[in-house]
Amino acid sequence: MKTSIFFKITILFLFALFSFSAFSFYFIKTQIEYENNQSEIKYRQFTSTINQIIAHNGSIELIEKYLKDLGFETTSEANIKQALLNYKKLPPGFSGLLAKTIKNNNEIFILLETQDKATLYKDTFKTSYQNYYLITFAGILLLIFLFTLVIKSLLPLKRLRQEIRYFSNGKLNINCKINQQDEIGELANEFNNAIKKISALNESRTLFLRSVMHELKTPITKGRITAEMVENPLQKERLTSAFERLNTLINQFAQIEQLSSQTYKIHKREFLVDELIEHTKKMLLIDKMSCDPITLLSPNDLIKADFELFAMAVKNILDNAIKYSSDGKVLINTDKYSLIIANKGNPLKMHFKEYFKPYFKDSTKGTSQGFGLGMYIIKNTLDAQGFNITYEHKEGTNYFIIHGCIVENFCIVPKKSRPQT
């Protein structure tokens, strides 16, 4: 929530609103105090002038006329008048006229007082602060309007985020187009155009791959039928196995295509290591060989994964391990949560991550042999299931370790330590 752009804009708006309101009311308060101080100075000047008139034997009528010309009139507020008349009494024996300025509750009055009579005068002119309050209110309304306008402009981002989330999950039939003539509208419309192009390319690619696989399956099927007509049992078995292998490769190719386009649905289940290895042997046609190159030390341990995808990854690892082993043998064991595939041989010449690149070829020392798509397929199939693969080389042995695939079961005999070959 704290990283949301809406949250940040709301905080910015509240800060601007508070700052503007505080500044406006502070300005108004300062202006009122300034006006009051100026009025007090002005009243004292009037009082000084009146006292000078009194000193020159001016009559009360002349003073009243002077105050009336200045805009003063006697106050009719009885409670204020009574309070101010009791403000300060004339000294005993004073028989003349006295003028003085009195301030009460931010209001200023002129008091003409004799022993027999006291008259309170108040200026009829009042400074109006209504315009200041109207400007403040208008500024607050403007800030609220701008905030609403900005939020309304940003609201399509929520929809765009949701549509992008759908798109990342493989849903291509989405519509992000909005009728908004600003940067966000342009972004949404450009993204919508990009989705249409990607959808068209994806449909074209899918159609092409399906057509290729269909065209490949036709001769494979015909070849398998022809193989059944071969009289020699050994040749017949070899041809049938070869065509079955090709058919399996086509199916795996379809799975890889679905995995790369993120349309493959992962279905994890538990199965024995022995079941996995027997399946991969059939995929590699090792079950037809007289000498088994694979040694399995933990056949009864459990693996939880998508069987077909995991078997495809292990098949590629075993294929490379057998091919590049110095003795043509592979050892398989488990270590707590990990499946370990080991073979004797030289260490990899480059960093392990380099082999994950598609069509990788080791060109060192003028050679061109490498793993091709094998390690790329291994990495992607394991990543799709949430597993990680690492590599170690110790004492002339390569270890390929798939982490997090073994189900720990304390009822089974404790796992053997890492195999030493």
Secondary structure, DSSP 8 states (H G I E B T S, - for coil): -TT-HHHHHHHHHHHHHHHHHHHHHHHHHHHHHHHHHHHHHHHHHHHHHHHHHHHTT--HHHHHHHHHHTTEEE---HHHHHHHHTS----TT--S-EEEEEEETTEEEEEEE-SS-EEEEEES-----HHHHHHHHHHHHHHHHHHHHHHHHHTHHHHHHHHHHHHHTT-----------SHHHHHHHHHHHHHHHHHHHHHHHHHHHHHHHHHHHHHHHHHHHHHHT-S-HHHHHHHHHHHHHHHHHHHHHHHHHHHHTT-----EEEEEHHHHHHHHHHHTTGGGSSS--EEES-TT-EEEEEHHHHHHHHHHHHHHHHHT-SSS-EEEEEETTEEEEEEES---SS-GGGGGSTTB---GGG-----BTHHHHHHHHHHHTT-EEEEEEETTEEEEEEET-EE--TTS-----S---
